[in-house]
Amino acid sequence: MTTPQPATRPRRRHLIDPDNPPPPPSNASLGRVQQWVMSVLVTTTILHLSVGLVLAAWVIDQDDLVPVVGLEVIAGIFAVIAVGLARAIHRLPVLSPWLLLGVVPTLVGLVVTLT
């Protein structure tokens, strides 16, 4: 007499097939994501500092223009550094027209505080 074989159920689609595992994720895509995360963190952190300097220039006494303009120029320098670091993280040439974006906080700060 033969013993009855248990009925095998079909494998559910959402489970991994141990006989045919999926390919491992590539390291290239992980490195790319790490570059983007790092550049976004660096840029947003430094730009927050730059905006804080512009706000500090807006709050201090407007009668003396030297500290106001000084803080706004320093804010622009930090913004240029932020753009340069983001480009360096992506292994792109640091010196490029994109560095002109760093001047935006200085220009906006001067327009807001001097008008």
MILO-132223 format. One record per residue: residue in three letters; x, y, z of N, C-alpha, C in turn. Coordinates in steps of 0.05 Angstrom, whole numbers, plus 5000, padded with zeros to 4 digits. Each point is the difference from the previous one (the first is absolute). Layout:
AlaXYZXYZXYZ...
END
This chain:
Met501649775000498450235000501850255000Thr499250204985501650244999498850215018Thr501850165011499050225018499250244983Pro497850125006499250234984501950245005Gln500650134978501850245001498350245008Pro501150175017498450245007499950194976Ala497750124996499750194978501750255004Thr501550074980501750245003498550244990Arg500150205016498650254992501950164983Pro499050164982501750174984501250225017Arg502450074994501450215016498750274995Arg499650155022498950264998502050194986Arg499050194985501750174984501750195017His499050085023501550205016502349875016Leu500349745000502149875014502449954982Ile502449995011502449954984500249714995Asp500749934976500449724993502949935007Pro500449825020502749935008501749874978Asp498749884980501549884978500950214979Asn498750235000500650214981500050275014Pro502050075016500050255015500450244981Pro499050235009500450244983502950085000Pro500950154980502850094999500550205022Pro502550015011500650195021500050294989Pro499450195016500050284990502850084992Ser500250174980502750084991501150225018Asn502650005004501350195017500050284987Ala499850004973500150264986497550175007Ser497749885002497650155006500150095029Leu501149855018500250075028501950245003Gly502249994986501950235001498850254989Arg498449984980498750234988498050125020Val498549835013498150105020501550145023Gln502249885009501650125021501150274992Gln500850034975500950264990497850215002Trp497649934991497850195000499250075028Val499949815018499250065027502150185013Met502549944997502150165012500050284989Ser499750034973500050274989497650165009Val497749885002497650145009500450085029Leu501049835017500550075028502050235003Val502249994986502050215001498850264991Thr498750004977498950244988497950135018Thr498149845010497950125016501050105027Thr501949865011501150095026501550264997Ile501750024979501550254997498150234991Leu498049944983498250214992498250105023His499549825019498650105025501750205015Leu502649945001501850195013500050274984Ser500149984974500050244983497550165004Val497749875000497550155004499950125028Gly501149865020500150115027501750255001Leu502250014985501650245000498550234986Val498549944979498550214987497850105019Leu498749835015498050085020501350165022Ala502449935009501450155020500750284990Ala500750024975500650264988497550174999Trp497749874996497550154998499150105028Val500749855021499150075027501750215013Ile502650004994501850195014499450294991Asp501250195014499550284995500750084971Gln498150114986500350074972501550264996Asp500650155021501450254996502949974993Asp501249795010502849944994500149784978Leu500750074976499949824977502349804999Val502250055013502349834998499449715011Pro498849975024499449735008497849864984Val498150164990497949894984501149884974Val501650164986501249914975502049775005Gly501550025022501949795007498649735005Leu497850005014498649755005498949884974Glu499050184983498949904975502249904981Val502350125000502249904984500949735011Ile500249975026500749745012497949794993Ala497550085000497849814992500549904971Gly500750194983500649924972502449824998Ile502050055016502449824999499249725009Phe498549985021499149735009498349874979Ala498350154986498349884979501749904977Val502150154992501849914979501449745009Ile500849995025501349765011498149764999Ala497450055006498049784999499849894972Val499850174980499849914972502549864992Gly502350105007502649874993500249735013Leu499249975025500249745013498149804988Ala497650094992498149814987501249904974Arg501350184985501249914974502449825006Ala501550055021502349835006499149735009Ile497849985014499049745009499349834975His498950134980499249854975502449974981Arg502350085009502549984984499850154974Leu498850245001499850184978502050235004Pro500750144979501850235003498850215018Val501450085020498950195020499750284987Leu501950084985499850264987498149984975Ser497750125003498049994978498150235004Pro498350054980498050225003498049955022Trp499849755010498149945021500850155026Leu502550075003500950155024498650275002Leu499050104978498650265001497449985016Leu499049765004497649975017500750085029Gly502449985008500850085027499850305005Val499950154979499750295003497150085006Val498249834995497150065004499450095028Pro500849865021499450105027501050285006Thr502450074989501050275004498350204986Leu499349944975498350194985497350045013Val498849785007497350025013500250155027Gly502149945015500350145026500550294996Leu501650084980500450284996497550154991Val498549874983497550124991498050035023Val499849805017498150015022500850205021Thr502650005007500850175023500550294992Leu500750054975500650274992497650154988Thr497849874996497750144989498050065022
END
